[in-house]
Amino acid sequence: MNTENFIQTLVADGLQPVIPIGRKLLKALGAASVLAMLSLLIRHPRPDLIHAFSTAPFIFKLVLLLSVSAAATVLLVNTARPVAVGRVHWPLLMSLLLLAAGVMVELATVPAQDWRAHLLGHNPVHCLMCILLFSLAPLGCLLLALRYGAPNRPALAGAAAGLTAGAVAATVYALTCPEDSPLFIATWYSAAIAVIVLASAGAGRRFLRW
């Protein structure tokens, strides 16, 4: 390429609008949320959904999952930039403390002989599989958006995408799931999201390098 062509290329690049990575990721999150909601066409909302909104356990479940989704989104935007990410992510830590508080309250108020029933619910394997399935399309959207960024730690950025996709998928699945026990959520919802995070961390390490 000669000098004149090189200068013309630089000028052309300068005319292209630069979209901040945070805005691009939020758009991808919007698309991811819509795709996750389409999963309700596969598994319909629980029959008592309207009544569930008046119960404390269901409200706690939704607040918890929405807080994880918000904290994961903040972490995702931070990891998409070529700067070091702090060791402690306080919004996510607060979500974990909220979950721990819910579990402790349940253990303190539910008889010990009922703990196992609350922990296992009716079909924990179905919960795992649904959250994994619901998260696939959202995760694809977020990983594609991350390729427009410059993650300093690609594996961490991939893990953040997985956490966000998993939390969004879990929130949508919560509208269909009759299990509102914090013990059940802490075990099976967390296990499903952990699988997604580990898989997406590996994908990030491979596809988000620059």
Beta strands, then each sheet from edge to edge (+ up, - down):
end
